[in-house]
Amino acid sequence: MRREGSRQASLQVTCPCCGSLLTVDAALGQVVSHQPPPRPDKSRDLQDAAHLLEEEARRRDDLFRKSAEAEKAKSQLLDRKFEEALKKSKDQPLTPPLREIDLD
């Protein structure tokens, strides 16, 4: 709080909510003038937002690459399993499947 001049007619007070500077007439108990707080630099906020978007895009690309590599590995695993099953089935003789009519 600052007092202007030798007269104690007005006080300058900073608002705790918004940070604006209020000049209050001490005798009347009323706000005489109001100065809004300085506005933050919007370009800085936009730069921060752009940076966050770039980081998010990199993260998505990394997740996509990892997912694609996992699918490739999964495909190779399934191919190997199929080859092993095919080798096992070649050794076994072919028999026709049993039908319900054959069980009678």
PyMOL commands that set and color helices and strands:
alter all, ss='L'
color gray80, all
select helices_A, chain A and resi 42-91+100-103
alter helices_A, ss='H'
color red, helices_A
select strands_A, chain A and resi 2-3+10-14+21-25+30-35
alter strands_A, ss='S'
color yellow, strands_A
deselect
rebuild
show_as cartoon
